[in-house]
């Protein structure tokens, strides 16, 4: 950023030269600033996307560890028992 400021100061000090030369230098300064901002934007978007990917990977890792605890075999068997009892109740009731 300091280099950019020095460049701008140099351009402003040269304004006593012809207007065409000064305008070209100012345009170059704006172009350089625009390129720097564009690169910063791309870098920020890349960082945000990488952060999002990391969050999803962390959530997946947590689920891999937590799934066996949350859905233990006993819970699955109890749920299947209830389902089959309910099914048999409705079938035998008719």
Secondary structure, DSSP 8 states (H G I E B T S, - for coil): -HHHHHHHHHHHHGGGS-HHHHHHHHHHHHHHHHHHHHHHHHHHHHHHHHHHHHHHHHHHHHHHHHHHHHT-HHHHHHHHHHHHHHHHHHHHH-
